[in-house]
Structures are given as C-alpha cells and as structure tokens.
Amino acid sequence: MRKMSNLSIAAVAVLSVISAAPANAKTCYKKAAVGNALTETLAKFQVDAALLQSVSWGAYGTWVTGNGTPGWSFSPRAYKCEGQAIGWQCRGSATLCKLS
C-alpha cells in the first residue's frame, strides 16, 4: 500500500511539472545538411533548403519564394565549405524552432 502511495505522489509531481510548462514553449530541432553545387553560394543555398525541408515543407516553400520562414525561427547557419575538383561542397547546421 505504501509503495502505491509513493507512486501516486510521484505521478502527481510529474504531471504538475508538465502542466506548469508555458503554453508558448518552442519546439526546436538541431539539424545538419550537405550541399553540392558549382558555386559556394549555391551550395549554401542547398544546405539551407535541406535544413528547412527536414522540418517543414510549408516553410521551405515560402522561403524559396523569398517570403521568409513564417512560424519558424531559422538560426544563423554555420557552414564549412571546401572547393572540389568541380564545384563546392558545404556542410551546414542550424537550430530551427517552431513558434507557437
């Protein structure tokens, strides 16, 4: 009986913590991608496109048209680019957060 009471108290404590979380909490994703293209700028564009596609095709579609990433914060990207025999390869990462 005592074990059951302790479990009940623990369950109530966990539920209290979960319900106390702010309603506007963001869900964030740390993502990485690789882009290959003839120019460094295009390789970085491919990285950005892959990062957005990995979390939201809707945000990607809006971003491609030049209208930003509504509903998402798209942190500054970190790139590491190097020239290849033909073109460039860039590896990049960013944190994307869904804004509620």
Secondary structure, 3 states (H helix, E strand, C coil): CHHHHHHHHHHHHHHHHHHCCCCCCCEEEEEEEEEEECCHHHHHHHHHHHHHHCCCHHHHHHHHCCCCCCCEEECCCEEEEEECCCCEEEEEEEEEEECC
